[in-house]
Amino acid sequence: MAAFITVKIEINCILNLVGRYCIIFHAGLHPHENKLFLSNNSKEFGRREVTEILRDAGVQYFNKTQNFFGWLQSQAN
């Protein structure tokens, strides 16, 4: 059972790294567009080093839909 848990954790880590890489790569393809990422997975994406990487790539991260809607409304003004 412990081996299964270890493999599952390793797979989740790999998927998270691939997901982050894809977000950063895609952001680089569109340097002049607003880039937003909405995920309530703040355990992975809310970490300081991850939010800094996203910010440096020009991606604005939202961990709550309510915060995204607030940002969206502010853009209409």
Backbone as numpy.savetxt, mean C-alpha at the origin, in Angstrom:
# Nx Ny Nz CAx CAy CAz Cx Cy Cz
2.58 -29.38 11.84 1.75 -28.19 11.84 2.62 -26.93 11.84
3.71 -26.94 12.60 4.57 -25.76 12.67 5.18 -25.45 11.31
5.52 -26.49 10.55 6.09 -26.27 9.22 5.08 -25.59 8.31
3.81 -25.99 8.40 2.75 -25.38 7.60 2.60 -23.91 7.93
2.62 -23.60 9.22 2.48 -22.21 9.65 3.66 -21.39 9.14
4.87 -21.93 9.24 6.05 -21.23 8.76 5.96 -20.96 7.26
5.54 -21.97 6.49 5.40 -21.81 5.04 4.34 -20.77 4.74
3.23 -20.81 5.46 2.15 -19.83 5.23 2.65 -18.42 5.52
3.39 -18.24 6.60 3.93 -16.92 6.94 4.90 -16.46 5.86
5.78 -17.36 5.39 6.75 -17.00 4.37 6.04 -16.62 3.07
5.00 -17.37 2.69 4.24 -17.05 1.49 3.58 -15.69 1.63
2.98 -15.42 2.79 2.37 -14.11 3.02 3.39 -12.99 2.92
4.58 -13.19 3.44 5.63 -12.17 3.35 6.03 -11.94 1.90
6.17 -13.02 1.14 6.53 -12.90 -0.28 5.43 -12.16 -1.03
4.17 -12.51 -0.78 3.05 -11.84 -1.46 3.01 -10.36 -1.11
3.26 -10.03 0.14 3.28 -8.63 0.54 4.40 -7.86 -0.15
5.57 -8.48 -0.26 6.69 -7.83 -0.95 6.37 -7.65 -2.43
5.81 -8.66 -3.06 5.46 -8.58 -4.47 4.40 -7.50 -4.67
3.40 -7.48 -3.79 2.35 -6.46 -3.88 2.92 -5.07 -3.76
3.79 -4.85 -2.81 4.41 -3.53 -2.65 5.25 -3.17 -3.87
6.00 -4.14 -4.38 6.82 -3.88 -5.55 5.93 -3.49 -6.74
4.83 -4.22 -6.93 3.92 -3.91 -8.05 3.34 -2.51 -7.92
2.98 -2.11 -6.72 2.43 -0.77 -6.50 3.48 0.28 -6.84
4.70 0.09 -6.36 5.78 1.05 -6.61 6.13 1.08 -8.10
6.21 -0.08 -8.73 6.53 -0.16 -10.15 5.46 0.55 -10.97
4.21 0.26 -10.69 3.11 0.88 -11.43 3.10 2.40 -11.23
3.38 2.83 -10.02 3.42 4.27 -9.74 4.50 4.95 -10.58
5.61 4.27 -10.77 6.69 4.83 -11.57 6.34 4.97 -13.04
5.39 4.17 -13.50 4.95 4.25 -14.89 4.07 5.46 -15.15
3.53 6.05 -14.09 2.59 7.17 -14.21 3.01 8.31 -13.28
4.16 8.92 -13.56 4.70 9.89 -12.61 3.88 11.18 -12.48
3.05 11.50 -13.45 2.32 12.78 -13.42 0.86 12.63 -13.04
0.47 11.47 -12.56 -0.92 11.24 -12.18 -1.01 11.08 -10.66
-2.19 11.42 -10.11 -2.43 11.13 -8.69 -2.48 9.63 -8.51
-1.79 9.16 -7.49 -1.76 7.73 -7.21 -2.22 7.52 -5.77
-3.22 6.68 -5.61 -3.79 6.40 -4.31 -3.81 4.91 -4.07
-3.64 4.54 -2.83 -3.72 3.13 -2.46 -4.58 3.03 -1.22
-5.65 2.27 -1.30 -6.58 2.09 -0.18 -6.51 0.65 0.29
-6.15 0.45 1.53 -6.11 -0.89 2.12 -6.27 -0.76 3.62
-7.11 -1.59 4.19 -7.24 -1.56 5.65 -6.20 -2.46 6.31
-5.27 -2.99 5.52 -4.19 -3.81 6.05 -3.09 -2.91 6.59
-3.41 -2.21 7.66 -2.43 -1.28 8.23 -1.29 -2.01 8.93
-1.48 -3.30 9.23 -0.39 -4.07 9.83 0.80 -4.14 8.89
0.53 -4.31 7.60 1.60 -4.39 6.61 1.89 -3.03 5.98
0.85 -2.35 5.52 1.05 -1.13 4.75 1.12 0.12 5.60
0.73 0.04 6.85 0.77 1.21 7.72 2.09 1.40 8.44
3.00 0.46 8.27 4.30 0.59 8.91 5.05 1.79 8.33
5.79 2.45 9.17 6.45 3.70 8.79 7.32 3.54 7.55
8.12 2.48 7.51 9.02 2.32 6.37 8.24 2.09 5.07
7.09 1.43 5.16 6.28 1.18 3.96 5.59 2.47 3.52
5.03 3.22 4.45 4.36 4.47 4.07 5.36 5.46 3.48
6.60 5.44 3.98 7.63 6.31 3.41 7.98 5.91 1.98
8.07 4.61 1.73 8.36 4.12 0.38 7.23 4.51 -0.56
5.99 4.32 -0.11 4.83 4.69 -0.93 4.84 6.19 -1.21
5.07 6.98 -0.17 5.11 8.44 -0.33 6.20 8.85 -1.31
7.38 8.26 -1.17 8.50 8.60 -2.07 8.19 8.24 -3.52
7.31 7.25 -3.71 6.90 6.86 -5.07 5.72 7.68 -5.55
5.25 8.60 -4.70 4.13 9.46 -5.09 2.77 8.83 -4.87
2.72 7.81 -4.02 1.47 7.11 -3.74 0.94 7.55 -2.40
-0.29 8.00 -2.39 -0.93 8.40 -1.14 -1.68 7.18 -0.59
-1.36 6.80 0.63 -1.94 5.61 1.25 -3.08 6.00 2.19
-4.19 5.30 2.05 -5.34 5.47 2.95 -5.65 4.13 3.58
-5.81 4.12 4.89 -6.15 2.88 5.57 -7.64 2.79 5.92
-8.37 3.85 5.63 -9.81 3.86 5.89 -10.52 4.52 4.71
-11.63 3.93 4.32 -12.42 4.48 3.23 -12.87 5.90 3.54
-13.22 6.14 4.79 -13.67 7.47 5.21 -12.59 8.51 4.93
-11.33 8.18 5.20 -10.24 9.12 4.93 -10.09 9.37 3.44
-10.25 8.31 2.64 -10.18 8.47 1.20 -11.29 9.40 0.71
-12.53 9.19 1.19 -13.64 10.03 0.77 -13.41 11.48 1.18
-12.83 11.70 2.35 -12.50 13.06 2.77 -11.51 13.70 1.81
-10.49 12.95 1.42 -9.52 13.46 0.45 -10.21 13.75 -0.88
-11.06 12.84 -1.32 -11.74 12.99 -2.61 -12.62 14.25 -2.61
-13.34 14.48 -1.52 -14.16 15.68 -1.43 -13.30 16.94 -1.46
-12.15 16.88 -0.84 -11.27 18.06 -0.82 -10.74 18.38 -2.22
-10.67 17.39 -3.09 -10.19 17.61 -4.45 -11.24 18.33 -5.31
-12.50 18.19 -4.94 -13.58 18.82 -5.71 -13.65 20.32 -5.45
-13.09 20.75 -4.34 -13.14 22.18 -3.97 -12.09 22.99 -4.68
